[in-house]
């Protein structure tokens, strides 16, 4: 009878240990998932801020482009207009390169 109780006690202890381990792993998994969600939220906020600033920049460049190419009375001919348009095209290309670098950084982060 004592052996049976001792065996039952050992089995109960093992069951309690396994249950505690299972609960610990579940809690740890929930913690890791929550940390991932928080990181994703922070990334979404950063991307939203970045895109808002980027949209403002593009809008400003568009306004500057119209003023510089079409509204500037000092421009006398099509060649000067084309030259200024090319300068703005170079700015846009530089911005696209910058934006692509940010996208690669975001992909590397994930």
Helices and strands as residue ranges (DSSP letters): H 2-69, H 78-109
